Amino acid sequence: MNTLIQDILVYLITFSALAYLAYKFLVPSRFKRSRNKNAGVCGKDDCGCH
């Protein structure tokens, strides 16, 4: 029973790590969410608001 739980945890951690790496390096940036909600507020020129 102990080895079954260990195997499940190993597979779960491995899958999580591979999913994170795939998201980090393989997913194009246009599908990722931006953390900066105010991106592009100042427009093309630098208005000095930051």
C-alpha positions in Angstrom: 0.0 0.0 0.0 2.9 2.4 0.8 4.5 1.9 -2.6 1.2 2.6 -4.3 0.9 6.0 -2.6 4.6 6.8 -3.4 4.1 5.8 -7.0 1.0 8.0 -7.4 2.8 10.9 -5.7 5.9 10.5 -8.0 3.7 10.4 -11.1 1.7 13.4 -10.0 4.8 15.5 -9.2 6.4 14.5 -12.5 3.3 15.4 -14.5 3.0 18.7 -12.7 6.6 19.6 -13.4 6.3 18.6 -17.1 3.1 20.6 -17.4 4.8 23.7 -15.9 7.7 23.4 -18.2 5.5 23.0 -21.2 3.5 26.1 -20.2 6.6 28.1 -19.5 8.5 27.3 -22.7 6.1 26.0 -25.3 3.0 28.1 -24.9 3.2 31.3 -27.0 3.1 34.5 -25.0 -0.2 35.6 -26.5 -2.0 32.8 -24.7 -0.5 33.8 -21.3 -2.2 36.1 -19.0 -0.5 39.4 -18.3 0.0 40.4 -14.7 0.3 44.1 -15.5 -3.3 45.3 -15.9 -2.1 48.9 -16.8 0.0 47.8 -19.7 -0.3 50.3 -22.6 -2.2 52.9 -20.6 0.3 55.7 -21.4 0.2 55.0 -25.1 3.1 54.9 -27.4 4.9 57.9 -26.0 6.2 58.1 -22.5 4.0 60.5 -20.6 6.0 60.3 -17.4 3.2 58.8 -15.4 5.4 56.0 -14.0 
